Amino acid sequence: MSLLEITGLTHAFGGQPLFQNAAFALHRGEHVGVVGQNGAGKSTLLKLCTGQLVPDGGRIVWQGGIRVGCLDQYAALNPEHTMGEVLHGAFRALYALERAMTELYDRAAEGDGAALAAAARRQEELEARGFYEVDTRVEKAAAGLGLAELGLDRPVGELSGGQRAKLLLARLLLEEPDVLLLDEPTNFLDQEQAAWLADTLTGLERAFLVVSHDAAFLNRAVTAVCAVEGRRLTKYPGNYAAYQAKKECLEGERLRQYTAQQREIARTEAYIRKNRAGRNAKMARGRQKKLDRLERLAAPEGRSAPPVFEFQPLPAGRTGDLEVVGLSVGYRSPVLEGLDLSVHAGQKVVLTGFNGVGKSTLLNTLAGRMPPLAGRFRFSEQAALGYFPQALAWTDGTRTPEELVTGAFPALDRQEARRALARCGVRQEHALQAVATLSGGEQARVKLCLLTLRPCNFLLLDEPTNHLDGAAKESLARALERFPGTVLLVSHEVDFYRAWAQRVVEIGGKGR
């Protein structure tokens, strides 16, 4: 029996049909990657599976007794608890069992013979369930996801959004549910951490569904791919590379069959028109009947046009330079201290370093969103900044992308705003939805659209690819390569910047 059975799934979100009579099954031990274009419905699928959303039609049935674990990046955590306490909280049931065992041993010490046997049984259960390796397991998960460097005694309230997401991911892995549901788990991970997660998931005997645009991660972690496309769910065996090859082959075959049928239809229709009257009229009528009975193949769905990002440079002669001297950044206390950095006009510089070292805080400070704690930085007088923050936050999430564009750029009318959004891959129906209801990838495209409309000569970009699909990443990389101004980028995706970055600076490392 399947762990999860989806049949006849029909669902629309924000007036946009996402699924139509879709079907899918997850079997015991399957490691499945969920892929598709931004806005196809991948995250919605996970929410339907967890009951956060109710489908418009169809059935989603879990096998009875299955424990399903879902990564909720907004889960409530006590800000005064330490990271170690949160991670050890994954073993609450075992700690309760240990307390019961201790009480039984105390009773046995007072002469209760039955309590001694009961305590021994509980100790055997604790040993069988790995209780005495809990500390080792916690340390391993913390090290793998880059939390150990922060110190497990650090309070949750001092963590950044990315660190908090990693903490919740580590706890979920330690809880060992029967099925894992993960939505873009590598967004806040560097390459080493993403590789550790992939290897950890690969070693699981349990099943999981993981939504991701990270091809390297999927190739390493999954044994099957569920493609969300054409309002259906299609499962392909193998990793992401195998899926791509199979899909390309199938699409080519569908196109060949469709083209051949259309060619034959055209020939038949031409014959019928030519011989509608005359000696061959009877034969023409026969061919018309045959044509009427023909089961016509649907035209292969064309791929959505890839987005086109184009940053507007300032007139020649205006340049963007940056000088950073002894800069310390943070909130109440420094997360990054004593940074010296020079970025010259036209340079394309990438900042790397382990998560939590302060890269996002640095860009936030350089963008003027928060004051430095010590040191100084100076942009050239002619520098005009464009800033893409990592967090997909909106002052008013009920406003539509169209309203956001026309509000930021009053000279644009509604039609011009929609055209600008369409160029960046935001479909017309999504341009009229509340921006907070859009997928992460669609929200990122809206932010990039706003950025492309404002002329600048110095771009500060904090993990801009986190929610983008492959086509959008390629388009953004080309746009940054063409951009004549200066770029300071924070990114963990080497493949994204390898072709155009001129310099890589490791924050806290040798590249400083």
Order of alpha helices (4+ residues) and beta strands (2+ residues): beta-beta-beta-alpha-beta-beta-alpha-alpha-alpha-alpha-alpha-beta-alpha-beta-alpha-beta-beta-alpha-alpha-beta-beta-beta-alpha-beta-beta-alpha-alpha-alpha-alpha-beta-alpha-beta-alpha-beta
